Amino acid sequence: MEQLLPYISEVGFPIVVTLYLLHRIEAKLTTLNDSIQGLPAELREQLYMIK
């Protein structure tokens, strides 16, 4: 957090908050992307188990 203080005075509070939130959400977006890409295979497996 102490590393962010110089940036707040240089670029402004809204930009720093935006960068912080983007950094936090990056991992969640990666997980979501992996889940979406794996969905067709999971659906095929479920369909195979039903038959």
PDB file of N, CA, C, O and CB in Angstrom:
ATOM      1  N   MET A   1       0.816  -1.187   0.000  1.00  0.00           N
ATOM      2  CA  MET A   1       0.000   0.000   0.000  1.00  0.00           C
ATOM      3  C   MET A   1       0.861   1.253   0.000  1.00  0.00           C
ATOM      4  O   MET A   1       0.495   2.267  -0.593  1.00  0.00           O
ATOM      5  CB  MET A   1      -0.929  -0.003   1.192  1.00  0.00           C
ATOM      6  N   GLU A   2       1.994   1.179   0.660  1.00  0.00           N
ATOM      7  CA  GLU A   2       2.883   2.336   0.725  1.00  0.00           C
ATOM      8  C   GLU A   2       3.452   2.677  -0.652  1.00  0.00           C
ATOM      9  O   GLU A   2       3.809   3.825  -0.918  1.00  0.00           O
ATOM     10  CB  GLU A   2       4.021   2.074   1.714  1.00  0.00           C
ATOM     11  N   GLN A   3       3.533   1.676  -1.520  1.00  0.00           N
ATOM     12  CA  GLN A   3       4.047   1.912  -2.868  1.00  0.00           C
ATOM     13  C   GLN A   3       3.065   2.723  -3.703  1.00  0.00           C
ATOM     14  O   GLN A   3       3.466   3.384  -4.661  1.00  0.00           O
ATOM     15  CB  GLN A   3       4.348   0.587  -3.562  1.00  0.00           C
ATOM     16  N   LEU A   4       1.782   2.681  -3.350  1.00  0.00           N
ATOM     17  CA  LEU A   4       0.761   3.391  -4.113  1.00  0.00           C
ATOM     18  C   LEU A   4       0.712   4.880  -3.805  1.00  0.00           C
ATOM     19  O   LEU A   4       0.243   5.662  -4.632  1.00  0.00           O
ATOM     20  CB  LEU A   4      -0.582   2.785  -3.847  1.00  0.00           C
ATOM     21  N   LEU A   5       1.179   5.283  -2.651  1.00  0.00           N
ATOM     22  CA  LEU A   5       1.067   6.682  -2.257  1.00  0.00           C
ATOM     23  C   LEU A   5       1.748   7.657  -3.218  1.00  0.00           C
ATOM     24  O   LEU A   5       1.155   8.692  -3.519  1.00  0.00           O
ATOM     25  CB  LEU A   5       1.641   6.856  -0.895  1.00  0.00           C
ATOM     26  N   PRO A   6       2.953   7.389  -3.714  1.00  0.00           N
ATOM     27  CA  PRO A   6       3.544   8.322  -4.679  1.00  0.00           C
ATOM     28  C   PRO A   6       2.723   8.430  -5.972  1.00  0.00           C
ATOM     29  O   PRO A   6       2.658   9.497  -6.582  1.00  0.00           O
ATOM     30  CB  PRO A   6       4.966   7.886  -5.010  1.00  0.00           C
ATOM     31  N   TYR A   7       2.109   7.336  -6.378  1.00  0.00           N
ATOM     32  CA  TYR A   7       1.311   7.364  -7.602  1.00  0.00           C
ATOM     33  C   TYR A   7       0.042   8.193  -7.428  1.00  0.00           C
ATOM     34  O   TYR A   7      -0.425   8.837  -8.368  1.00  0.00           O
ATOM     35  CB  TYR A   7       0.950   5.946  -8.027  1.00  0.00           C
ATOM     36  N   ILE A   8      -0.505   8.168  -6.224  1.00  0.00           N
ATOM     37  CA  ILE A   8      -1.718   8.959  -5.982  1.00  0.00           C
ATOM     38  C   ILE A   8      -1.438  10.438  -6.210  1.00  0.00           C
ATOM     39  O   ILE A   8      -2.253  11.137  -6.813  1.00  0.00           O
ATOM     40  CB  ILE A   8      -2.244   8.730  -4.546  1.00  0.00           C
ATOM     41  N   SER A   9      -0.310  10.913  -5.742  1.00  0.00           N
ATOM     42  CA  SER A   9       0.004  12.336  -5.927  1.00  0.00           C
ATOM     43  C   SER A   9       0.370  12.648  -7.371  1.00  0.00           C
ATOM     44  O   SER A   9       0.202  13.783  -7.817  1.00  0.00           O
ATOM     45  CB  SER A   9       1.150  12.751  -5.004  1.00  0.00           C
ATOM     46  N   GLU A  10       0.871  11.651  -8.116  1.00  0.00           N
ATOM     47  CA  GLU A  10       1.278  11.900  -9.501  1.00  0.00           C
ATOM     48  C   GLU A  10       0.110  11.818 -10.485  1.00  0.00           C
ATOM     49  O   GLU A  10      -0.053  12.714 -11.314  1.00  0.00           O
ATOM     50  CB  GLU A  10       2.348  10.910  -9.907  1.00  0.00           C
ATOM     51  N   VAL A  11      -0.693  10.779 -10.411  1.00  0.00           N
ATOM     52  CA  VAL A  11      -1.717  10.561 -11.427  1.00  0.00           C
ATOM     53  C   VAL A  11      -3.138  10.734 -10.921  1.00  0.00           C
ATOM     54  O   VAL A  11      -4.073  10.775 -11.720  1.00  0.00           O
ATOM     55  CB  VAL A  11      -1.568   9.200 -11.992  1.00  0.00           C
ATOM     56  N   GLY A  12      -3.311  10.833  -9.662  1.00  0.00           N
ATOM     57  CA  GLY A  12      -4.635  11.066  -9.129  1.00  0.00           C
ATOM     58  C   GLY A  12      -5.280   9.816  -8.563  1.00  0.00           C
ATOM     59  O   GLY A  12      -4.991   8.687  -8.959  1.00  0.00           O
ATOM     60  N   PHE A  13      -6.150  10.072  -7.637  1.00  0.00           N
ATOM     61  CA  PHE A  13      -6.816   9.006  -6.908  1.00  0.00           C
ATOM     62  C   PHE A  13      -7.657   8.090  -7.797  1.00  0.00           C
ATOM     63  O   PHE A  13      -7.555   6.872  -7.644  1.00  0.00           O
ATOM     64  CB  PHE A  13      -7.681   9.598  -5.846  1.00  0.00           C
ATOM     65  N   PRO A  14      -8.480   8.597  -8.715  1.00  0.00           N
ATOM     66  CA  PRO A  14      -9.315   7.698  -9.512  1.00  0.00           C
ATOM     67  C   PRO A  14      -8.521   6.706 -10.354  1.00  0.00           C
ATOM     68  O   PRO A  14      -8.928   5.553 -10.499  1.00  0.00           O
ATOM     69  CB  PRO A  14     -10.199   8.502 -10.409  1.00  0.00           C
ATOM     70  N   ILE A  15      -7.413   7.137 -10.899  1.00  0.00           N
ATOM     71  CA  ILE A  15      -6.593   6.245 -11.721  1.00  0.00           C
ATOM     72  C   ILE A  15      -5.967   5.152 -10.867  1.00  0.00           C
ATOM     73  O   ILE A  15      -5.908   3.995 -11.283  1.00  0.00           O
ATOM     74  CB  ILE A  15      -5.499   7.037 -12.453  1.00  0.00           C
ATOM     75  N   VAL A  16      -5.509   5.504  -9.700  1.00  0.00           N
ATOM     76  CA  VAL A  16      -4.896   4.514  -8.812  1.00  0.00           C
ATOM     77  C   VAL A  16      -5.928   3.484  -8.364  1.00  0.00           C
ATOM     78  O   VAL A  16      -5.633   2.290  -8.322  1.00  0.00           O
ATOM     79  CB  VAL A  16      -4.265   5.202  -7.587  1.00  0.00           C
ATOM     80  N   VAL A  17      -7.124   3.934  -8.032  1.00  0.00           N
ATOM     81  CA  VAL A  17      -8.181   3.002  -7.621  1.00  0.00           C
ATOM     82  C   VAL A  17      -8.525   2.065  -8.777  1.00  0.00           C
ATOM     83  O   VAL A  17      -8.696   0.864  -8.570  1.00  0.00           O
ATOM     84  CB  VAL A  17      -9.448   3.774  -7.153  1.00  0.00           C
ATOM     85  N   THR A  18      -8.626   2.603  -9.981  1.00  0.00           N
ATOM     86  CA  THR A  18      -8.929   1.786 -11.148  1.00  0.00           C
ATOM     87  C   THR A  18      -7.856   0.729 -11.374  1.00  0.00           C
ATOM     88  O   THR A  18      -8.184  -0.434 -11.612  1.00  0.00           O
ATOM     89  CB  THR A  18      -9.069   2.663 -12.386  1.00  0.00           C
ATOM     90  N   LEU A  19      -6.600   1.102 -11.305  1.00  0.00           N
ATOM     91  CA  LEU A  19      -5.509   0.151 -11.492  1.00  0.00           C
ATOM     92  C   LEU A  19      -5.509  -0.920 -10.412  1.00  0.00           C
ATOM     93  O   LEU A  19      -5.250  -2.090 -10.693  1.00  0.00           O
ATOM     94  CB  LEU A  19      -4.173   0.876 -11.500  1.00  0.00           C
ATOM     95  N   TYR A  20      -5.797  -0.527  -9.190  1.00  0.00           N
ATOM     96  CA  TYR A  20      -5.846  -1.489  -8.089  1.00  0.00           C
ATOM     97  C   TYR A  20      -6.968  -2.509  -8.312  1.00  0.00           C
ATOM     98  O   TYR A  20      -6.766  -3.710  -8.132  1.00  0.00           O
ATOM     99  CB  TYR A  20      -6.046  -0.759  -6.744  1.00  0.00           C
ATOM    100  N   LEU A  21      -8.130  -2.031  -8.696  1.00  0.00           N
ATOM    101  CA  LEU A  21      -9.257  -2.936  -8.928  1.00  0.00           C
ATOM    102  C   LEU A  21      -9.008  -3.851 -10.118  1.00  0.00           C
ATOM    103  O   LEU A  21      -9.365  -5.028 -10.076  1.00  0.00           O
ATOM    104  CB  LEU A  21     -10.536  -2.139  -9.148  1.00  0.00           C
ATOM    105  N   LEU A  22      -8.402  -3.328 -11.175  1.00  0.00           N
ATOM    106  CA  LEU A  22      -8.075  -4.162 -12.330  1.00  0.00           C
ATOM    107  C   LEU A  22      -7.078  -5.255 -11.949  1.00  0.00           C
ATOM    108  O   LEU A  22      -7.175  -6.388 -12.422  1.00  0.00           O
ATOM    109  CB  LEU A  22      -7.507  -3.302 -13.469  1.00  0.00           C
ATOM    110  N   HIS A  23      -6.141  -4.913 -11.108  1.00  0.00           N
ATOM    111  CA  HIS A  23      -5.154  -5.896 -10.656  1.00  0.00           C
ATOM    112  C   HIS A  23      -5.829  -7.010  -9.853  1.00  0.00           C
ATOM    113  O   HIS A  23      -5.494  -8.183 -10.017  1.00  0.00           O
ATOM    114  CB  HIS A  23      -4.063  -5.212  -9.807  1.00  0.00           C
ATOM    115  N   ARG A  24      -6.771  -6.649  -8.994  1.00  0.00           N
ATOM    116  CA  ARG A  24      -7.462  -7.642  -8.164  1.00  0.00           C
ATOM    117  C   ARG A  24      -8.377  -8.537  -8.975  1.00  0.00           C
ATOM    118  O   ARG A  24      -8.507  -9.722  -8.670  1.00  0.00           O
ATOM    119  CB  ARG A  24      -8.262  -6.953  -7.084  1.00  0.00           C
ATOM    120  N   ILE A  25      -9.008  -7.999  -9.994  1.00  0.00           N
ATOM    121  CA  ILE A  25      -9.996  -8.771 -10.746  1.00  0.00           C
ATOM    122  C   ILE A  25      -9.359  -9.644 -11.822  1.00  0.00           C
ATOM    123  O   ILE A  25     -10.022 -10.512 -12.389  1.00  0.00           O
ATOM    124  CB  ILE A  25     -11.004  -7.839 -11.380  1.00  0.00           C
ATOM    125  N   GLU A  26      -8.085  -9.420 -12.106  1.00  0.00           N
ATOM    126  CA  GLU A  26      -7.418 -10.175 -13.175  1.00  0.00           C
ATOM    127  C   GLU A  26      -7.472 -11.688 -12.938  1.00  0.00           C
ATOM    128  O   GLU A  26      -7.759 -12.447 -13.863  1.00  0.00           O
ATOM    129  CB  GLU A  26      -5.964  -9.728 -13.299  1.00  0.00           C
ATOM    130  N   ALA A  27      -7.203 -12.122 -11.730  1.00  0.00           N
ATOM    131  CA  ALA A  27      -7.216 -13.561 -11.427  1.00  0.00           C
ATOM    132  C   ALA A  27      -8.621 -14.135 -11.567  1.00  0.00           C
ATOM    133  O   ALA A  27      -8.797 -15.256 -12.045  1.00  0.00           O
ATOM    134  CB  ALA A  27      -6.682 -13.818 -10.004  1.00  0.00           C
ATOM    135  N   LYS A  28      -9.612 -13.367 -11.150  1.00  0.00           N
ATOM    136  CA  LYS A  28     -10.988 -13.848 -11.262  1.00  0.00           C
ATOM    137  C   LYS A  28     -11.408 -13.957 -12.717  1.00  0.00           C
ATOM    138  O   LYS A  28     -12.129 -14.886 -13.083  1.00  0.00           O
ATOM    139  CB  LYS A  28     -11.944 -12.924 -10.508  1.00  0.00           C
ATOM    140  N   LEU A  29     -10.975 -13.035 -13.546  1.00  0.00           N
ATOM    141  CA  LEU A  29     -11.300 -13.096 -14.968  1.00  0.00           C
ATOM    142  C   LEU A  29     -10.622 -14.282 -15.637  1.00  0.00           C
ATOM    143  O   LEU A  29     -11.203 -14.908 -16.524  1.00  0.00           O
ATOM    144  CB  LEU A  29     -10.891 -11.801 -15.663  1.00  0.00           C
ATOM    145  N   THR A  30      -9.416 -14.594 -15.227  1.00  0.00           N
ATOM    146  CA  THR A  30      -8.706 -15.754 -15.773  1.00  0.00           C
ATOM    147  C   THR A  30      -9.448 -17.040 -15.419  1.00  0.00           C
ATOM    148  O   THR A  30      -9.609 -17.921 -16.264  1.00  0.00           O
ATOM    149  CB  THR A  30      -7.252 -15.806 -15.242  1.00  0.00           C
ATOM    150  N   THR A  31      -9.895 -17.147 -14.180  1.00  0.00           N
ATOM    151  CA  THR A  31     -10.651 -18.314 -13.758  1.00  0.00           C
ATOM    152  C   THR A  31     -11.957 -18.433 -14.517  1.00  0.00           C
ATOM    153  O   THR A  31     -12.338 -19.527 -14.936  1.00  0.00           O
ATOM    154  CB  THR A  31     -10.921 -18.257 -12.273  1.00  0.00           C
ATOM    155  N   LEU A  32     -12.639 -17.327 -14.696  1.00  0.00           N
ATOM    156  CA  LEU A  32     -13.896 -17.324 -15.441  1.00  0.00           C
ATOM    157  C   LEU A  32     -13.682 -17.738 -16.890  1.00  0.00           C
ATOM    158  O   LEU A  32     -14.470 -18.506 -17.442  1.00  0.00           O
ATOM    159  CB  LEU A  32     -14.542 -15.943 -15.384  1.00  0.00           C
ATOM    160  N   ASN A  33     -12.624 -17.235 -17.504  1.00  0.00           N
ATOM    161  CA  ASN A  33     -12.298 -17.584 -18.883  1.00  0.00           C
ATOM    162  C   ASN A  33     -12.013 -19.081 -19.016  1.00  0.00           C
ATOM    163  O   ASN A  33     -12.482 -19.722 -19.956  1.00  0.00           O
ATOM    164  CB  ASN A  33     -11.091 -16.770 -19.367  1.00  0.00           C
ATOM    165  N   ASP A  34     -11.254 -19.631 -18.088  1.00  0.00           N
ATOM    166  CA  ASP A  34     -10.965 -21.068 -18.115  1.00  0.00           C
ATOM    167  C   ASP A  34     -12.240 -21.894 -17.955  1.00  0.00           C
ATOM    168  O   ASP A  34     -12.403 -22.925 -18.608  1.00  0.00           O
ATOM    169  CB  ASP A  34      -9.966 -21.430 -17.010  1.00  0.00           C
ATOM    170  N   SER A  35     -13.135 -21.441 -17.091  1.00  0.00           N
ATOM    171  CA  SER A  35     -14.400 -22.156 -16.893  1.00  0.00           C
ATOM    172  C   SER A  35     -15.249 -22.141 -18.151  1.00  0.00           C
ATOM    173  O   SER A  35     -15.843 -23.156 -18.518  1.00  0.00           O
ATOM    174  CB  SER A  35     -15.183 -21.546 -15.736  1.00  0.00           C
ATOM    175  N   ILE A  36     -15.308 -21.006 -18.805  1.00  0.00           N
ATOM    176  CA  ILE A  36     -16.103 -20.891 -20.030  1.00  0.00           C
ATOM    177  C   ILE A  36     -15.517 -21.760 -21.135  1.00  0.00           C
ATOM    178  O   ILE A  36     -16.259 -22.400 -21.880  1.00  0.00           O
ATOM    179  CB  ILE A  36     -16.178 -19.427 -20.491  1.00  0.00           C
ATOM    180  N   GLN A  37     -14.202 -21.786 -21.245  1.00  0.00           N
ATOM    181  CA  GLN A  37     -13.575 -22.597 -22.275  1.00  0.00           C
ATOM    182  C   GLN A  37     -13.754 -24.085 -22.015  1.00  0.00           C
ATOM    183  O   GLN A  37     -13.803 -24.866 -22.964  1.00  0.00           O
ATOM    184  CB  GLN A  37     -12.106 -22.265 -22.374  1.00  0.00           C
ATOM    185  N   GLY A  38     -13.853 -24.498 -20.756  1.00  0.00           N
ATOM    186  CA  GLY A  38     -14.030 -25.902 -20.420  1.00  0.00           C
ATOM    187  C   GLY A  38     -15.478 -26.359 -20.434  1.00  0.00           C
ATOM    188  O   GLY A  38     -15.755 -27.551 -20.299  1.00  0.00           O
ATOM    189  N   LEU A  39     -16.397 -25.430 -20.595  1.00  0.00           N
ATOM    190  CA  LEU A  39     -17.818 -25.758 -20.548  1.00  0.00           C
ATOM    191  C   LEU A  39     -18.259 -26.740 -21.638  1.00  0.00           C
ATOM    192  O   LEU A  39     -19.004 -27.666 -21.318  1.00  0.00           O
ATOM    193  CB  LEU A  39     -18.623 -24.500 -20.661  1.00  0.00           C
ATOM    194  N   PRO A  40     -17.853 -26.602 -22.888  1.00  0.00           N
ATOM    195  CA  PRO A  40     -18.292 -27.584 -23.901  1.00  0.00           C
ATOM    196  C   PRO A  40     -17.884 -29.019 -23.558  1.00  0.00           C
ATOM    197  O   PRO A  40     -18.674 -29.945 -23.736  1.00  0.00           O
ATOM    198  CB  PRO A  40     -17.719 -27.212 -25.261  1.00  0.00           C
ATOM    199  N   ALA A  41     -16.679 -29.203 -23.077  1.00  0.00           N
ATOM    200  CA  ALA A  41     -16.235 -30.553 -22.718  1.00  0.00           C
ATOM    201  C   ALA A  41     -17.053 -31.093 -21.546  1.00  0.00           C
ATOM    202  O   ALA A  41     -17.412 -32.270 -21.529  1.00  0.00           O
ATOM    203  CB  ALA A  41     -14.732 -30.554 -22.365  1.00  0.00           C
ATOM    204  N   GLU A  42     -17.342 -30.251 -20.584  1.00  0.00           N
ATOM    205  CA  GLU A  42     -18.143 -30.669 -19.434  1.00  0.00           C
ATOM    206  C   GLU A  42     -19.562 -31.043 -19.859  1.00  0.00           C
ATOM    207  O   GLU A  42     -20.126 -32.019 -19.364  1.00  0.00           O
ATOM    208  CB  GLU A  42     -18.185 -29.555 -18.380  1.00  0.00           C
ATOM    209  N   LEU A  43     -20.131 -30.270 -20.770  1.00  0.00           N
ATOM    210  CA  LEU A  43     -21.475 -30.576 -21.267  1.00  0.00           C
ATOM    211  C   LEU A  43     -21.492 -31.891 -22.046  1.00  0.00           C
ATOM    212  O   LEU A  43     -22.436 -32.671 -21.921  1.00  0.00           O
ATOM    213  CB  LEU A  43     -21.989 -29.434 -22.155  1.00  0.00           C
ATOM    214  N   ARG A  44     -20.460 -32.143 -22.845  1.00  0.00           N
ATOM    215  CA  ARG A  44     -20.369 -33.422 -23.564  1.00  0.00           C
ATOM    216  C   ARG A  44     -20.291 -34.584 -22.581  1.00  0.00           C
ATOM    217  O   ARG A  44     -20.928 -35.618 -22.781  1.00  0.00           O
ATOM    218  CB  ARG A  44     -19.139 -33.435 -24.501  1.00  0.00           C
ATOM    219  N   GLU A  45     -19.511 -34.410 -21.524  1.00  0.00           N
ATOM    220  CA  GLU A  45     -19.376 -35.470 -20.523  1.00  0.00           C
ATOM    221  C   GLU A  45     -20.704 -35.732 -19.825  1.00  0.00           C
ATOM    222  O   GLU A  45     -21.073 -36.885 -19.605  1.00  0.00           O
ATOM    223  CB  GLU A  45     -18.304 -35.101 -19.491  1.00  0.00           C
ATOM    224  N   GLN A  46     -21.413 -34.683 -19.482  1.00  0.00           N
ATOM    225  CA  GLN A  46     -22.729 -34.834 -18.834  1.00  0.00           C
ATOM    226  C   GLN A  46     -23.718 -35.532 -19.766  1.00  0.00           C
ATOM    227  O   GLN A  46     -24.484 -36.397 -19.341  1.00  0.00           O
ATOM    228  CB  GLN A  46     -23.287 -33.454 -18.411  1.00  0.00           C
ATOM    229  N   LEU A  47     -23.691 -35.148 -21.028  1.00  0.00           N
ATOM    230  CA  LEU A  47     -24.584 -35.772 -22.009  1.00  0.00           C
ATOM    231  C   LEU A  47     -24.264 -37.246 -22.175  1.00  0.00           C
ATOM    232  O   LEU A  47     -25.169 -38.070 -22.301  1.00  0.00           O
ATOM    233  CB  LEU A  47     -24.481 -35.060 -23.360  1.00  0.00           C
ATOM    234  N   TYR A  48     -22.970 -37.584 -22.175  1.00  0.00           N
ATOM    235  CA  TYR A  48     -22.550 -38.979 -22.298  1.00  0.00           C
ATOM    236  C   TYR A  48     -23.014 -39.793 -21.092  1.00  0.00           C
ATOM    237  O   TYR A  48     -23.409 -40.949 -21.246  1.00  0.00           O
ATOM    238  CB  TYR A  48     -21.022 -39.070 -22.443  1.00  0.00           C
ATOM    239  N   MET A  49     -22.971 -39.202 -19.885  1.00  0.00           N
ATOM    240  CA  MET A  49     -23.396 -39.913 -18.678  1.00  0.00           C
ATOM    241  C   MET A  49     -24.902 -40.161 -18.677  1.00  0.00           C
ATOM    242  O   MET A  49     -25.361 -41.163 -18.129  1.00  0.00           O
ATOM    243  CB  MET A  49     -22.996 -39.125 -17.431  1.00  0.00           C
ATOM    244  N   ILE A  50     -25.668 -39.271 -19.278  1.00  0.00           N
ATOM    245  CA  ILE A  50     -27.123 -39.431 -19.317  1.00  0.00           C
ATOM    246  C   ILE A  50     -27.491 -40.586 -20.238  1.00  0.00           C
ATOM    247  O   ILE A  50     -28.402 -41.355 -19.930  1.00  0.00           O
ATOM    248  CB  ILE A  50     -27.810 -38.124 -19.786  1.00  0.00           C
ATOM    249  N   LYS A  51     -26.797 -40.719 -21.360  1.00  0.00           N
ATOM    250  CA  LYS A  51     -27.109 -41.779 -22.330  1.00  0.00           C
ATOM    251  C   LYS A  51     -26.587 -43.078 -21.888  1.00  0.00           C
ATOM    252  O   LYS A  51     -26.758 -44.080 -22.582  1.00  0.00           O
ATOM    253  CB  LYS A  51     -26.561 -41.465 -23.679  1.00  0.00           C
TER     254      LYS A  51
END
